[in-house]
Amino acid sequence: MSVSVRFRRVNRISRSIVVAVGVLLVASIASAGPHLWLYPGDDGSRQGGHVVPPGDFTLVIENRGNGSGDTTAYGVQLVVAVEELDAVDELELIINDEALDLLDPDRWKVGTPLLPCGDKPMPRHGVYPTAYTLVVFDHFPNSGDLAGGESVEIKVTVVGEDDLRVHFDAMASSLKTTGRGEKCSGVSNPAGHDVTVGQRPGGHDDCGRVKITKVADEKYVDVGETVVFTIDVMNEGSCDLTEPVLRDFIPAVEDVDGNFVPAFTVSGGTDPSPPQDDDFLVEWGLNSPLPPGEQDGVLLEVIVELAADGQRVVNRACISAEELRKPRCAAAVIIVGNPNGDDGPAGPGFWCHAVRFILEDRRNAPVDAEEFDEWLVEIGEGDRSRVFNELYDASTHELARDLLCTPQFAEDVADRLTRHLLTLWLNVVSGRLTTDQELDGLCDGDELMPADVDPTTVMALIVAVEDALLNAETEDWMLTFWSEVVDAVNNSLVSGEPGCTAARATSGRQRAGSGKPSSKMKIPGVHN
């Protein structure tokens, strides 16, 4: 492969009328400060990424910065990235008649380029990490600076093997004057304003193009809860994808014994059921062939394990096929755990996991088995809880597990409310919540407090909820309302804890779907 590059500094005003019109049409999307774009000269300055075939073309780097302040891009650098160095026979840039041999091994790195001023990584652009080298424009006036409204034209020739893929990006430094002096930050061309030269196997420029997305149905989850990841694969190329394989890599987290274990357990809601599944890898074969414009995907349902408590967990999925030179991946992030740590209230998922681990005799159970047994006795015996003394039996580990861990088997609204009520009782008897805790002293956690409840204490809330459950004539909408209130308390932050301030107290905030509209719900014996 040989690449010939020549540079010519051009002021935007001196360019052709056709290009000037294009600049006016896109002026509204230019940002204050430097704003770098890359595009082929013969393709105009339209918005969007550009793929050009091997041969001769003109690469334009333009600074579309406008607005007040300094719009100059300082120390502009060209990033030249190559997917497979073996596909490169010769790579040469000629700058002001000076040749640069870019195939010198010392010039190349494998990874993601770092932006100037702060060493933040260049946005992935669907390319990085890969082999790349940097070309510094110190041959330009002002040491390679590019003022707002100016552009650089680069004559490029790319020749190589059929499967070559060469990608161009630009980056520079931006200076902003603040009250503390000048602040330097790195800038780059946005994804979609870059240029790629090459073609995929089979002679189709866009043969192996695929888009993969991954989304979690919940971002903040408690230990023991389920999360559903939706993973979609779209063939955006021009040819079929043969035998596409989708792999999900279950993240590893460290448990209390220092062992690395899966953060998730694959559950029965996964659709389709994976033919291959081990602790850290789930694999499916998608429709084959997957034609251009067609989409396929899976629903991956997992249970969050205790070892992931308190962690930010990144779950990655990748698609591979014969037409793809390397897998394409997407990731989803969830935040696991109780924001109150070990001392504040916890949701049903935490207590479900606690009793499951006790029954499995696991060393890393979050609570002691004997202590948990004492809490169940305290809740169900005597007159502490009328509901668990008269209506529901949760006196053993197995019965507590069946109530806490199987909400999908609840027969009615009362069963679902009882699950939240048992969780609230466990938070009380374990000391995570006090009975005299005022509801308006709590802050919203993962669940919002309905606005229709008067500020009162945790104990008064328990009394009201148990009255509702013991009254056979209580309507379902009211049981649903109390279920939302109790769920909000179980997932709340206690005032004074990190992240909870008086300004964020739960009272007065309305959660959608809180049931039948009403005036303030009065708690018997507390408010007139």
N, C-alpha and C positions, 0 to 999 in steps of 0.2 A: 504494500500500500504506500502511496506517496500523497502527502498533503502539502499544498503550497498556499501560504497565507500572506496577503499584503494588506496593509492598513492605510486608510485615508480618513482624516478627521473632517467631518462634515457638519456645518451648522444647519439646524432644521430649516431655517428660513430659505436657504439656498437650494433645497431639494425641489424635485419636480412638483408640479401642481397636483398630480394624482396623489402623491404621497402626502402632500400638505393637507389635502382634503381629508385623507385618512386620519391624520393627526387631529384635525378639528373634530372628527366624529367620535374619537375615543378620548377626547380631552376630559370628559366628565368623570372618567374612572381613574385618572391620574391622581396620585396622592401627594400631599405635602412632603418636602424633603426629596432625596433621590429616589427614583423609581425606575429600575432597570428592566428593559425588554430585550428579547432576542427574537429575530425572525429572518427568513431568507429575503433578500432584496427583491426578487422577482415575485414574491408571494404577497407583497404589500405588508402593511403593519396591522393586519387584522388581529383581533384577540384570539388566543388559542395556541396550543402547541403545534409544532410543524415537524413533519417527517418528509425528508427529501431523499431521492435515490442517490447512489454513489455517482460521482462526477464533479463538475464545476458548478459552484453557486456562490452567491455573495451573502455572507453572514453580517447582519446589522446588529450592533449593540447600541441601544438608545436609552438615554436618561430622560424620562418623561416627568421628572420632578417639577412641581410648581408650587405655588402658594408662598406664604411668608417664610422667612428664615433661610438658612443655608440649604440649597438644593443640590450642591455639588456632590458627586460620587468620587471619593478620594481613593487613589491607588487601585484602579479597576484591574481585576484579574479574570482571565478566562479559564474556566475549568473544562478540561478535555477528559472525558470518561470513556472507557472501552470495556465492553462486556467480556470479550475474550482476546487477550493479547496475542494468542496464537494465530488469530485471524488477521493480524497486522504484519505486513511484510516490510513496510517502510512508512514512517510518520515524520514529516518534516514541516516546519513552519518557517517561512521566509519573512522577516520583519525588517523593512528598510534595507533590503538586499543582504541581510545577515541571516544565515541559515541556523536553525536550532534543531539538533538531533534529539527528538523526543523519545526515541527508543533506548536511550541510555537507561539501564536498570536503576540507577541511582535517582532518577527523576520520578519514578512511579511508586505510588503507595496503593494499598488496598484498604478500603474503608469508606468513610464519609468525610468530605472536605470540611474544615472548620472555618467559619466566618471570621473576619478580622474583628478586633475589639470585643473580647469576651469569650472567644473560642466556642461559640454555640455551633452546633452542626448545621450544615446546609440542609434545607428541606429535602426529603427523600426523592421527590419527583419521579418515583417509580423506578429509579435507577440505582441509587446508593443503598447499601455499600457495594462498591465495585472498584476496579483498578482506575486510578485517575492521576493526572498531573496538572500542575498550575502553570499558566503563562502570565507573567507580570508585564503590564504595559508600560514599562519604564522608558520605552523609546518615544512615547508621546510627549508633547509639551506639558509642562507642569507635572512631570513624573507620573503620568498616567491618569491624572484627574479628568473627570468628565462632568462639565457643568450641566445644569438643568437646561433642557432644550437642545443639547448637542447629541450627536450620534457618531458611531465609528463603523465604517464599512470594511469588511474583511473578505478578501478573495480566497476562497477555499476550494481545494481539489482533494477529493477522497477516492482512492482506488484500493481495492482489496478483495478478499475472498467473498463468496456469495453470502456467507452468514455474518459478515461484519456488522457491527453496531457501534457507532460513535456518537456520543452525546455531548452537547455544549451548554454550559451555564455560565453566568457571570456573577461576580460578587465584588463588593467594595466596602469602604468605610463611610459612615455618615457622622457629621459633627453637628451638635446642637448646643447652643449657648443656654446655660441655666444659671440660677442664682449662685451656684457653687463653681461656676466656670464652664468649660467645654466638656460635653459628654459625648463619648465616641461609641458607636454601635455598628454592628455588621449588617449589611443589606445584601440581598440577592434578588435575581429575577424570580417572580412567583412561578410555581408549577403551572404549566399551561402557556408560559411565555418563553419557551425554550426551543431548541432545534436538535433533531436527531437525524443522523445520516445512516442509511443501511436498509437491509431487507431481511426478512426471515427466510428460513429454509423453504425451498419450493418456488422462490422468486416472487412471493407475495409480500409487499411492503408491510402489510398489516395482518399477516396470517396469524401470528401467535400473540394476539392481544386479548387479554382477559381481565375482567374486573371482579374482585372478590370483596365482599363486605361482611362485617360481623357486628351484631348489635346485641347487647344484653337487655332483657326486659326490666331489670332493676340494676341501678348503680350501687345503691347502699343496701347491703343485706346482712342479716344476722347469721351467726353460726347455726347450722342445722336447717336453714331455709333452702329452698330450691331456686335456681336461676335458669332461665331459658335463653340460650343463645340462638339467634337466627343467623345462619350462614348462607349467603347467596353467591352464586357464581354465574356471571354473565359472559358469554362469548362475544366480545366486541370486535373480533377479527374478521378476516375474509375467508377463512377456511374452517373445516370441521376440527374440533378437538377430539383426538383419539384416545380412548381409555383414560379419561380424566379421573384422577384420584384425589379425594379431599381428605386431609389429615388435620386433626385437632390435637395440639400438644398440651396435655394437662400440666399446668405449672406445678413445680415442686416447691414445697415450703418445709421449714424446719420445725419439728415438734419439740416438746419439752425435754426429750431425751437426746436431742441433737441429731436425730435421724431425719433424712429428707423423705417426705411422704407426699402423696398427691393432695392438692388443695381441694379437689372435687372428687365426688363419686358419681359416675354416670347412672342416671335413674331411668325408670321405665317409660318416662314421657318422651324419650328421644325418638325422633321419627325422621327417616326410617331407622330401625334398630341396626346398629353397626355390625357388619360381619366380623370385624376385627376390633377388639377392645382389650387393652391391658391397663395397668395402673396409670401410665403416663401418655398413652397414645390411643386415639380413637380414629378409625379409618373407614371411609366409604368409597365405593366405586360409583361415580355418577353416570348419567346417561351417556352411552357411547354409540356412535359419535354424537358430540354436542354441536349442532349446526350453528353457523353465524347468526347472531341475534337471539339465540335461545338461552334460557336461564334454567338452572337447576340448583338445588340446595337442600339443607337439612335443618331440623330443629334439634338442638342438643340441650337436653335437660340434665342438670347436675345438682347434687346436694353439696353444700359448702361444709367442708370438714372443720373440726375444731382447731386443727393446727394452723389454719389460715386466719384465726381471730386476730383482729387489730391490724391486718395487713392490706396493702394495695396489691391486688392480684391481677396480673396481665395474662390473658388467655389468647393464644395465637392459633390461627388456622391457615393452612396453605393448600393451594391447588397446584397440581402438576399434571402434565400431559406430554405426549410425544412432540407436539408442536411448540412447546414452551422450552426455551433454553435453560430457564431456572424457575423454581416455584414462585408463585405470586402469593403474598400473604396479607392477612389483615388481623387486627387484634382488637379485643374489647377489654375494658378495665372495670373492675368492681372493687368497692371498698367494703371490707368485711369487719364486723365486730361491733361491740358496744362502745360508743364514744365515752361512756363513763368509766371505762376500764373495768376492774374487778369489783368496784364498790357501788356503782350506780345501778339503776333498774335495767333489766334485760328482757328481751322479747321471748315469745314462745319457742322460737328456733333454738335459742341458747339452752333453755330448760329441757327441750326435747333431746338435744344432743347430750346434755348432762346425764339424763336418766338412761339413754341408750348406752353411753360409755360405761355407766355403773353396771348395767346388766351384762355387758360384754367383758366386765372385769378388766377394763383397760387402765393402765397406770396413769395415763394423762387425762383422766376424767376431771372436769373443772371443779367438782365439789366432792366432798367425802361421802361415801355410801351410807355410813351410819348417821351422819349429820342430816343427809337428805331424808332418811327414813324418819328421823325425829321431826323434821319439818312437816312431813305428810301426816304424822300422828297429831301434831299440834293443830293443823288445819282441820282435820276431820273429826277429832274427838271433842266431847264437851259441847259448849255452845259457841266456839270460836267462829265456825262457819256453818250456818244452817244448810246451805246448799250442799256442801260435801259431807254433811252429817245425815241429810234426809233424802236428797235427790240423786246425787252422783257419788259413786265410790271411787276415791283416788287414794286409798290407804296403802297400796303396795306399789312397788316400782313398776310392775307390769301394767297395772291399771292406770298409773300416772302417765306411762309411756303411751298407752293406747289413746288417752285423751289429748296429750300434748303433740304427738307426732303424726296423727292421722286426720288432719282437718278435712281432707277430701272425703272421709267417710261420715262426716257430720250429717245427721238426718234432717236437721232443721236449724233455724236461727238460734234457738236456745242452746243447742250443742256448741255452736261456734262461740257464742258469748261465754259459755262455761269454760272453754279452753283459755280464753283471755282472762277470765276471773281466776282460774287456778294459777296462771302465770303471775297475776297481781299478788295473790296470796303468797306465793313463793318468794316474790320480791320483798314482801313485808316480813315474813318469818325469818328470812335469811339476813335481814338487816339492810338490804339494798334500798328500801324505802321505809320511812317512818309513817305511822298511822296519822300523825298530826301534820304531815307535810301538806301545805296549801297548794292546790292545783295551779293557782296563778303565780306560784313561785317556781314553776317548771318552765323549761324552754322546749320548743318543738325539736324532736329528733327526726326519725324517718317518717313518722306519721303525724299529721296535723290534728290539733285538738279542735273539735267542732266548736263553733261560736255560740251554740245554743245552751251551754251549760254554765250555771253560776259558779263562781269561784268558791271552793269549799275544800275540805280535807280528804285525804285518801281514805280514811275510815268511813267518813260519811258517804263517799262514793261506793265503797263496798256494800254498805247497808242498803243503799238505794238499788244497786244492781241485784243483790240477793232478794230484796222485796219483789223486784220485777220478775225474777226467775221463779219465785215461789208462788206468784199470783198467776193462776192458769189463764186468766182473762187478759193478760198483757198482750198487746198487739205486736206483730212482728216488726213494724217500723220502729217501735220504741226499743225492742231488744237489739235491733241493728244499731240504733243510735248509741245505746250504752256500750255495745261492742266496740264502736269507734272511739268512744271516750276512754275506755279501759286500755285499748290497744295503744292509743296516744300516750297514756301515762306510762305504760310498760316500755315504750321506746323513747321516753323523754330524757332531757338533761336536767339535772338538779341545779338550781340557782347557786352560783358561786363556783361551779365546776368549770373547767376550761371550755370555752365556746358558748357559755350560757350567761347572758346578762339580763338585767331587768327589762331592757328595751326589747328583748326577744321573747318575753314571756308568752305562753301559749294562749292565754285568755284573749278573746276578741278576734282570733283568726278562724276563718271558715274553711272547712275541708269540703271538697266537692262530694256529693252523694251521701250526705249525712242523714238522709232519711226524710221524713215528713217535715215540712217547714212548721215552726212553732215559735212561741215566745220562749224566753229563757226557761230551760228545764229546771224545775225546783227540786231540790233534794230534801226529802221529808225530814222534819225536825231540825233543819239547819237554817232555812230562809223562810220568811213569811210570804 
